[in-house]
Amino acid sequence: MSAPRRALVVIDAQQEYFDGILQIQYPPRAESIANIARAVDIAEQHGLPVVVVQHELPVGAPVFAAGSASWSLHPELEKRVSPSWKRVTKTKASVFSDTDVAAWLAERGVDVITLVGYMTNNCDIATAAAAEAIGLQAEILSDATGTVHLANAAGKVSARQLHETLLVLLNSNFAAVGSTAEWATAVTAGEALPKSDLGASALEGRAAFSA
């Protein structure tokens, strides 16, 4: 198997998730942003292409308003900004919707995207699912992402339960899941992160929940 041709895709590492109404609840925000920064440093050290995406809504919007503090990158990412990065804004969940990110990655021969940033339950999972349709494999770093508590007419779920459940779901089909440390080892070795599949996950699930 040939070595992965990776790019790191940093999704919405913006101040909204630290100071706004969408504050990340799990994993701890300070830990996830530190791991995002570490992933960026590793990508730079190994010459991996880096895409940095910011969600953007019109001026006056309650979140991600263009040019607002909510829209701004977290300082840990802002101080690392490099002219070699692909910078893009988006208005939908997937980083591929109405952007030229897919074309930019194709020009660089990328076949695997590593996702970090926010949120596991929205833009991360949407991007991982969309990658399949354009022939890209996806990885997601479990400790460099995060989510929020949710409650609505359908019920409620804690951020930790939501995050952990979605990582199991992602690893069953849409994306290989690993920690930042595991990914660093894989990048250095030129190897892919291990990933399950739907059949194997279903069989393991049946065994795990059998009486």
C-alpha positions, 0 to 999 in steps of 0.5 A, spaced: 500 500 500 502 506 498 503 512 503 497 516 504 498 523 500 495 527 506 493 534 507 491 537 514 484 541 514 483 545 520 475 546 520 472 553 524 477 553 529 474 560 531 473 564 537 465 562 537 467 556 540 471 559 546 467 565 547 460 565 544 454 561 544 457 555 541 462 554 546 465 547 546 463 542 552 467 536 550 473 535 550 475 541 554 476 547 549 483 548 552 486 541 550 482 540 543 485 547 541 492 545 543 492 539 539 489 542 533 496 547 534 500 541 535 497 538 528 498 544 524 506 544 527 506 536 525 503 538 518 508 544 517 514 539 519 512 534 514 511 539 508 503 537 508 498 541 505 494 545 510 487 548 509 484 553 514 477 554 513 472 559 517 465 559 517 462 566 515 455 569 516 453 576 514 454 582 518 450 582 524 449 575 525 449 572 532 455 567 530 460 567 525 459 574 523 464 576 517 469 580 521 467 579 528 470 577 534 466 570 533 469 569 526 476 570 528 481 564 528 483 562 535 490 566 537 493 559 537 492 558 530 492 565 528 499 566 530 501 560 526 498 562 519 503 561 513 502 564 506 502 557 504 496 555 507 489 555 503 485 560 506 477 559 505 470 561 508 464 557 507 457 558 509 455 550 509 457 545 514 461 541 509 468 545 507 467 542 500 460 546 499 461 552 494 468 552 495 474 550 491 477 546 496 476 539 493 480 542 486 486 545 490 487 538 494 486 535 487 492 539 484 496 537 490 495 530 489 492 529 496 488 522 497 487 523 504 484 529 508 486 529 516 480 533 519 481 537 526 477 543 528 469 544 530 464 541 531 464 533 531 457 533 530 456 538 524 462 540 520 466 535 521 462 529 520 459 533 514 466 534 511 468 526 512 461 524 509 462 529 503 469 526 502 467 519 500 463 522 494 469 526 491 474 520 492 478 522 498 479 518 504 478 522 511 481 521 518 479 525 524 483 526 530 479 525 536 482 530 541 483 535 536 475 536 535 469 537 540 462 538 540 456 541 545 451 539 549 444 538 545 437 538 547 431 539 543 424 536 541 427 530 540 431 529 546 437 531 549 445 528 549 451 530 553 457 533 549 461 527 551 456 522 549 455 525 542 462 526 541 464 519 543 458 516 539 460 520 533 467 517 533 464 510 533 460 512 527 465 515 523 470 510 524 465 505 522 465 508 515 466 515 514 473 516 517 479 513 520 479 515 528 485 516 532 488 521 537 493 527 535 499 522 538 497 516 534 496 521 527 503 524 529 506 517 529 503 515 522 505 521 519 512 520 521 511 513 518 508 514 512 502 510 514 494 510 514 491 510 521 487 504 522 479 504 520 474 499 521 468 498 516 461 497 517 460 490 517 466 489 522 463 494 526 456 491 526 459 484 528 463 487 534 457 491 536 453 485 536 458 481 540 459 487 545 451 487 546 449 480 546 447 477 553 
